[in-house]
């Protein structure tokens, strides 16, 4: 699998979010957050900033889901990444 151009193939990471007071937010509460966390599986041919295995936050409304070899991935553009961890 080889993405073309500025496309990134990522796996979404479900994370538990804890408030400062120690409360865990439910999945319902985290739906309101704009950004999701993911790990880059493969970067496209024209990607400059990120690389495979980088953890990133990206706009959850970006991209689309795709099943490749029975595994679900999300395909986004490099410009949809807002933070690299």
KEKE-881340 format. One record per residue: x negated, z negated, y of N, C-alpha, C in turn; residue number from 1; residue in three letters. Coordinates in steps of 0.001 Angstrom, whole numbers, plus 500000, padded with zeros to 6 digits. Layout:
BEGIN
REC     nc1     nc3     nc2    cac1    cac3    cac2     cc1     cc3     cc2    n  res
REC       X       Z       Y       X       Z       Y       X       Z       Y  NUM  Ala
...
This chain:
BEGIN
REC     nc1     nc3     nc2    cac1    cac3    cac2     cc1     cc3     cc2    n  res
REC  499147  500000  498837  500000  500000  500000  499100  500000  501228    1  Unk
REC  499359  500955  502096  498520  501105  503282  499399  501455  504480    2  Unk
REC  499589  500499  505409  500386  500807  506596  499639  501761  507530    3  Unk
REC  500399  502525  508266  499849  503529  509176  499987  503042  510620    4  Unk
REC  499040  503411  511464  499121  503113  512894  499020  501631  513210    5  Unk
REC  499874  501149  514092  499854  499761  514569  500772  498848  513747    6  Unk
REC  501192  499291  512566  502086  498495  511721  501324  497425  510961    7  Unk
REC  502019  496297  510719  501474  495193  509934  502453  494866  508819    8  Unk
REC  501939  494602  507632  502763  494116  506539  502509  492622  506448    9  Unk
REC  503593  491836  506545  503428  490388  506518  504378  489752  505517   10  Unk
REC  504038  488539  505114  504917  487696  504310  505371  486570  505222   11  Unk
REC  506689  486372  505282  507219  485275  506099  506877  483945  505462   12  Unk
REC  506569  482968  506301  506273  481613  505833  507377  480699  506347   13  Unk
REC  508086  480069  505425  509107  479093  505808  508376  477791  506114   14  Unk
REC  508601  477263  507287  507914  476036  507657  508908  474950  508035   15  Unk
REC  508541  473717  507714  509336  472571  508137  508891  472208  509544   16  Unk
REC  509843  472023  510418  509505  471678  511793  509899  470232  512029   17  Unk
REC  508922  469472  512496  509115  468054  512748  509076  467801  514249   18  Unk
REC  510035  467022  514738  510049  466670  516158  508992  465597  516420   19  Unk
REC  508737  465319  517693  507766  464288  518057  508150  462919  517499   20  Unk
REC  509444  462688  517343  509898  461397  516821  509893  461345  515297   21  Unk
REC  509505  462454  514640  509378  462454  513183  510565  463018  512430   22  Unk
REC  511583  463513  513122  512743  464091  512453  512436  465500  511975   23  Unk
REC  512864  465830  510758  512723  467190  510253  513934  468001  510687   24  Unk
REC  513689  469175  511245  514787  470041  511657  515299  470812  510444   25  Unk
REC  516606  470995  510392  517210  471730  509283  517014  473228  509486   26  Unk
REC  517295  473992  508438  517201  475445  508530  518150  475964  509608   27  Unk
REC  519289  475312  509758  520266  475702  510783  519677  475530  512190   28  Unk
REC  518959  474433  512395  518346  474177  513704  517216  475155  513998   29  Unk
REC  516463  475534  512994  515327  476428  513214  515769  477869  513457   30  Unk
REC  517035  478207  513161  517537  479552  513441  517497  479867  514930   31  Unk
REC  517560  478817  515755  517581  479017  517203  516193  479330  517776   32  Unk
REC  515148  479108  516999  513796  479396  517481  513567  480899  517486   33  Unk
REC  512877  481376  518488  512701  482816  518636  511585  483383  517756   34  Unk
REC  510605  482558  517399  509448  483085  516682  509367  482555  515260   35  Unk
REC  508833  483382  514368  508642  483016  512972  507156  483065  512643   36  Unk
REC  506798  482352  511593  505403  482319  511154  505252  483246  509953   37  Unk
REC  504112  483910  509880  503856  484805  508758  502370  484963  508508   38  Unk
REC  502066  485478  507323  500677  485786  506970  500547  487290  506816   39  Unk
REC  499528  487846  507433  499315  489290  507357  498739  489642  505988   40  Unk
REC  499417  490562  505303  498970  491028  503998  498040  492222  504171   41  Unk
REC  498439  493132  505049  497648  494346  505278  497902  494833  506692   42  Unk
REC  496845  495257  507369  496984  495787  508723  496885  497305  508699   43  Unk
REC  497530  497935  509698  497549  499391  509792  496210  499977  510206   44  Unk
REC  496134  501288  510188  494897  502013  510457  494412  501890  511901   45  Unk
REC  495335  501611  512847  494968  501529  514266  495066  500115  514834   46  Unk
REC  495109  499091  513983  495231  497707  514445  493860  497186  514842   47  Unk
REC  493796  496562  516047  492511  496115  516577  492312  494598  516541   48  Unk
REC  493369  493830  516778  493223  492410  517062  493312  491520  515832   49  Unk
REC  494228  491788  514933  494447  490916  513777  493935  491571  512499   50  Unk
REC  493784  490736  511460  493312  491270  510182  494039  490582  509035   51  Unk
REC  493849  491062  507837  494482  490481  506652  494175  489001  506548   52  Unk
REC  495154  488238  506078  495085  486787  505856  495218  485967  507138   53  Unk
REC  495314  486609  508314  495569  485864  509551  496980  485299  509518   54  Unk
REC  497143  484070  510013  498469  483484  510204  498885  483781  511628   55  Unk
REC  500127  484245  511792  500598  484659  513104  502017  484158  513351   56  Unk
REC  502378  484082  514615  503767  483913  515020  504193  485239  515622   57  Unk
REC  505402  485684  515267  505904  486965  515745  507382  486828  516097   58  Unk
REC  507867  487736  516899  509264  487741  517325  510145  487991  516105   59  Unk
REC  511081  487079  515824  511884  487183  514604  512847  488366  514634   60  Unk
REC  513107  488919  515803  513996  490084  515887  513255  491393  515669   61  Unk
REC  511956  491315  515523  511140  492523  515387  511073  492978  513929   62  Unk
REC  510816  494238  513744  510522  494778  512431  511707  494882  511504   63  Unk
REC  511383  495069  510243  512389  495225  509203  511809  494740  507884   64  Unk
REC  512695  494461  506943  512274  493967  505633  512191  495122  504651   65  Unk
REC  511284  494997  503686  511071  496043  502707  510648  495403  501386   66  Unk
REC  511130  495919  500281  510723  495424  498970  509715  496412  498383   67  Unk
REC  508518  495886  498071  507457  496699  497482  507006  495998  496214   68  Unk
REC  507062  496679  495088  506684  496105  493791  507410  494784  493523   69  Unk
REC  508680  494710  493875  509492  493538  493601  509291  492362  494537   70  Unk
REC  508445  492499  495554  508198  491433  496531  508720  491855  497891   71  Unk
REC  509334  490913  498616  509866  491228  499938  508809  490996  501018   72  Unk
REC  508620  491998  501856  507683  491938  502974  508433  492245  504264   73  Unk
REC  507823  491892  505372  508341  492264  506682  507310  493177  507336   74  Unk
REC  507790  494272  507895  506923  495235  508581  507171  495085  510083   75  Unk
REC  506102  494773  510833  506217  494632  512282  505109  495441  512954   76  Unk
REC  505222  495579  514259  504187  496223  515060  503186  495169  515529   77  Unk
REC  501970  495573  515772  500951  494653  516275  501412  494001  517591   78  Unk
REC  502150  494720  518408  502605  494204  519699  503660  493101  519557   79  Unk
REC  504250  492934  518366  505244  491874  518129  504595  490527  517860   80  Unk
REC  503279  490514  517612  502566  489262  517364  502318  488580  518708   81  Unk
REC  502669  487279  518776  502483  486549  520037  501367  485517  519955   82  Unk
REC  501071  485006  518743  500022  483999  518566  499324  484250  517232   83  Unk
REC  497997  484190  517236  497209  484222  516001  496612  482840  515809   84  Unk
REC  496841  482245  514653  496342  480897  514378  494943  480943  513794   85  Unk
